[in-house]
């Protein structure tokens, strides 16, 4: 797997993505974090017919949120960041579907105590409640 930054205009969501939908997903929960930190976890992509275009196998919500932020930045006259991508090796649709399933199922939400401990550490490090 190769890591690279790819322009948003060269990306689209793959039909093999388990969250594929013709309707844009609600990304309001991740927008504030992405505004502050950008995309932290690369999306998984594979080539899409040409050497310069790619389809997103996993990471559709990050892509849609990044696209909204790109529109905001263009309107403000700011530069738009390329998307961090993990490029999968060539494979069939089953490989892409499997990668999407693994990425979307592998997450384990932290329990309430672990969350509380982490928030407490952030407050000790100087973060205020509004920032959290």
N, C-alpha and C positions, 0 to 999 in steps of 0.2 A: 504494500500500500504506500502510495506517495502522498505527501502533504503539499498543498499549494494554495495560493490565493487566486480566486477566479472572479472576474467581473460579474455583477449580478445579471447583466443582460445576456450572458452566455449560459445562464442556468434556467432550468424549468423543473417542476416537480414531476417525477416519474409516476406512471400508473402502477408501478410495482411498489411504490411507497404505501405502507399500510394505512397511512392517514391521507391518501390521495382523495381530493374532492374538487369538483369544479368551483365550489364556493370557497372563498378565502376563510381560513379559520379565525377564531377569536384569539388574538395574541396580546390583549391588554394586560394580561398577567406578567408577560415577559418584557414588554416594552420599556418600563422604567429601568430595569437592570441593563438592558441592551443599550439604552441611551447613555448610561453611565460608563459601562465597561465594554460595550461592543459584543461581538459574538465570541464567547469563551470556548465553546465546544464546536469543533468543525462539523459541517454536514458531510454525510457520505454521498458521494456521487460516482457516476460511471459515464463513460463517453456516450454521446447521443448522436450517432450518425456521422459526425465530422470530428476532426481532431481538436476543434476549438469550442464545441458546445457539449454541455454535460447535463444529465438529468439527476435530480436529487432522489436518492433511494431512501434516505432517512434524514430528517431535519426540515421538513416542510414548514413547521411553525417558525423556526428560526429564520428561514428564508423569507417568509411573508413579513415577519417583523422587521427584518433587515431592509426589505423593499420599502416598507412604510417609512423607516428612518431615512432611507436614501432620498425619498421624495421630500421629506422635511429639510434635509441638508441642501438639496438642490435649490429649493425655494429660498433658503437662507444664503445662497451663494457659496456654500461650503463644498469641499471635496467629499466624494463618496468612497468609502472603503470597499475593497474587494472582499469577497466572502472566503473565510478559511474553509478549505475542503480537504477531506480525505478521499483520494481517488482510488476506487476499487479496481482490481485487475479485471480483465475481460472475463465474462461469465455469462451464463444464461439468465433468463428471468427468475428461475428458481433460486439462484444464488443471490440475486438482488432482493427478492422477497424475503429470503432467509435473513439477510443482513438487516433489512428494515425491521423484521420481527425481533431480532436479537437486540438491536439498539433500543427499540421502544419497550421491550419487556424487561430488559436487564436492570432498569432503574429500580432502586429500592429506596423509598422515602424514609428519611430518618424518623425515629420515634420522637415523641413529644419532649422527653427529657433531653435527648441529644440536641434537638432544636433549641430548647431553652438554654442549655449550656453554651451553645454557639452564639446565640443572641447576647447572652450575658458577657461573653468574651469580647464581642464587638463593642458593647457599651463601655467596658473597661478600657478598650483601646481608643475611646473617644468618639464613637459614632453616637449620634442622637437618634431618638425614636423616629423622627420624621425621615431620616436617611434610611433607616431599616425598613 
